[in-house]
Amino acid sequence: MVSLPSIRVPGLAAVVLGVALSLLGGGAASGGPGDPQPVGVWPLQPTPEVVAGFDPPQDPYGAGHRGVDLAGRVGQPVRAALAGRVTYAGPLAGRGVVVVGHGPTRTTYEPVGAEVGVGDHVSAGERIGVLQLPGSHCFPSACLHWGWIEGATYLDPLLLVGGGPVRLLSLRGAGPDSVPTVTTTVGRAAGPGGDAIVRSR
């Protein structure tokens, strides 16, 4: 089991926030009919640094990281990653939260000062609010906690922007150097000896 760093909401507060976010957002508008894995946009521009990756909990109340943290600055515009309908906009567990529904999934953004209201339809890349400092997972720095949920199951939001888990596979054949390594780094890299990155999903 992975323990939560001290910068995250501890104990019962984290569970309450996670459960509340998983319950928000029924009856959302579709973000892409028949698209099993939609293509989205980064909620912060320019492309931000990912300071904490996706680490889903082993069980609904377990420790983990139910999204990703993106480095930002206070007051920076936050944009919808996918087109959809706002299903929540306001304070939740001491921080500003915006939830946008996209058919069977929804994306969550926190801490955000909302500039949209429940029922508003937004397009991908449309401004939904501004990044705030109170409730930041990266305090005293500002960062956006960005989540993607289907039902009660947390998904890796980096998959919406071509990121997510990658696997290093050796091009040199069998042996100890050919054991794949999984990483959550976004983008392309090369390992020693000519390893290549292949997406694992």
C-alpha positions in Angstrom: 0.0 0.0 0.0 1.3 3.5 -0.9 1.2 6.1 1.8 0.1 9.7 1.0 2.7 12.4 1.3 2.1 15.1 3.9 1.1 17.6 1.2 -2.0 15.7 0.3 -5.2 15.7 2.3 -4.7 13.2 5.2 -6.8 10.4 6.4 -10.6 10.7 6.5 -10.6 14.0 4.6 -9.0 12.3 1.6 -11.5 9.5 1.6 -14.4 11.9 1.9 -13.1 14.0 -1.0 -12.5 10.9 -3.1 -16.0 9.5 -2.4 -17.6 12.8 -3.1 -15.9 13.2 -6.4 -16.8 9.7 -7.4 -20.5 10.5 -6.7 -20.7 13.8 -8.6 -21.7 14.1 -12.2 -24.5 11.7 -13.2 -26.4 12.5 -16.4 -23.6 14.1 -18.2 -23.5 15.1 -21.9 -21.5 13.0 -24.2 -17.9 14.2 -25.0 -17.5 11.9 -28.1 -20.1 9.3 -29.1 -18.7 5.8 -29.4 -15.1 7.0 -28.7 -13.7 4.5 -26.1 -10.6 6.6 -25.4 -11.3 10.3 -26.3 -8.5 12.7 -27.3 -8.4 15.7 -25.0 -6.3 18.8 -24.4 -4.0 19.7 -21.5 -6.0 21.7 -18.8 -3.0 24.0 -18.3 -1.2 25.8 -21.2 1.6 25.6 -22.2 2.1 21.9 -21.6 2.8 21.6 -17.8 5.2 19.5 -15.9 3.7 16.5 -14.3 4.8 16.7 -10.7 2.9 13.7 -9.4 1.7 10.8 -11.5 -1.4 8.5 -11.3 -1.2 5.9 -8.6 -4.7 4.3 -8.2 -5.6 2.9 -4.8 -5.8 -0.9 -4.3 -9.4 -0.5 -2.9 -12.0 2.3 -2.8 -10.8 3.6 0.6 -7.1 2.9 0.1 -4.1 5.2 -0.2 -2.9 6.4 -3.6 -3.1 9.3 -6.0 -6.4 9.4 -7.9 -5.2 11.6 -10.7 -2.2 13.7 -11.6 -0.7 16.9 -10.4 0.3 19.5 -12.9 2.7 22.4 -12.0 1.1 25.8 -12.5 0.8 29.2 -11.0 -1.9 31.0 -9.0 -4.4 32.6 -11.3 -3.5 30.5 -14.3 -6.5 29.7 -16.6 -7.8 26.1 -16.2 -9.4 24.6 -19.3 -11.7 21.6 -19.9 -9.8 18.6 -21.1 -12.8 17.3 -23.1 -16.1 18.8 -24.2 -19.0 18.1 -21.9 -21.4 19.6 -19.3 -20.4 21.0 -15.9 -21.9 18.8 -13.2 -20.3 20.5 -10.2 -18.6 23.9 -9.6 -17.9 25.1 -6.1 -16.2 24.3 -2.8 -15.7 20.8 -1.7 -13.6 19.7 1.3 -12.0 23.1 1.6 -11.0 23.6 -2.0 -12.6 24.8 -5.2 -13.6 21.9 -7.5 -15.0 21.8 -11.1 -16.4 18.5 -12.5 -17.2 18.1 -16.2 -19.2 15.2 -17.4 -18.4 13.5 -20.7 -21.0 10.7 -21.1 -19.8 7.7 -19.1 -16.7 9.6 -17.8 -16.0 12.9 -16.0 -12.9 15.0 -15.4 -12.2 16.8 -12.2 -10.1 19.9 -11.6 -8.9 21.2 -8.2 -8.2 23.7 -6.6 -10.0 25.9 -9.0 -11.9 29.2 -8.7 -14.9 28.3 -11.0 -15.9 30.6 -13.8 -18.6 28.2 -15.0 -21.8 26.9 -13.4 -23.6 23.6 -13.2 -25.3 22.8 -16.5 -23.0 24.9 -18.6 -21.8 23.2 -21.8 -18.0 23.6 -22.4 -15.9 22.7 -25.3 -12.4 21.1 -25.1 -9.9 23.8 -24.2 -12.6 26.2 -22.9 -11.7 28.1 -19.8 -13.5 26.8 -16.7 -11.7 28.8 -14.0 -8.4 29.8 -12.5 -5.9 27.8 -10.5 -5.9 28.6 -6.7 -3.4 27.9 -4.0 -5.6 26.8 -1.0 -5.9 23.0 -1.2 -2.9 22.6 -3.6 -1.3 19.1 -3.4 2.0 20.9 -4.0 1.7 23.6 -1.3 3.4 26.1 -0.9 3.6 25.8 -4.8 0.5 25.8 -7.0 -0.5 22.8 -9.0 -3.7 21.4 -10.6 -5.0 18.1 -9.4 -6.6 16.6 -12.6 -8.7 13.5 -12.4 -10.6 11.3 -14.8 -13.3 8.9 -13.5 -15.6 6.3 -15.1 -18.3 5.3 -12.6 -16.4 4.8 -9.4 -13.2 3.8 -11.2 -10.3 6.3 -11.5 -8.5 6.4 -14.8 -5.2 8.0 -15.8 -6.0 11.4 -17.3 -2.7 11.5 -19.1 -4.1 8.9 -21.5 -6.3 11.8 -22.8 -3.3 13.7 -24.0 -1.1 10.8 -25.3 0.6 10.2 -22.0 0.1 7.5 -19.4 2.2 4.4 -18.7 4.9 3.5 -21.1 7.1 0.4 -21.2 10.8 0.2 -22.1 11.6 -2.8 -24.2 15.2 -3.8 -25.0 16.1 -4.1 -28.7 19.0 -6.4 -27.9 17.1 -9.6 -27.3 16.6 -11.8 -24.2 18.6 -11.4 -21.1 18.7 -9.3 -17.9 18.7 -6.1 -19.9 15.5 -7.0 -21.7 13.2 -6.8 -18.7 10.7 -4.1 -19.4 10.5 -1.1 -17.0 7.2 0.7 -16.5 7.4 4.4 -16.0 4.8 7.3 -15.9 7.0 9.8 -17.8 5.2 11.6 -20.6 6.9 11.9 -23.9 9.7 10.0 -25.7 13.0 8.9 -24.2 15.7 6.4 -24.8 17.4 4.1 -22.4 20.9 2.8 -22.4 21.8 0.4 -25.2 19.1 1.6 -27.6 15.9 0.8 -25.7 12.7 2.2 -27.3 9.5 3.3 -25.6 6.3 1.5 -26.5 3.0 2.5 -25.0 1.6 -0.3 -22.8 -2.1 0.6 -23.5 
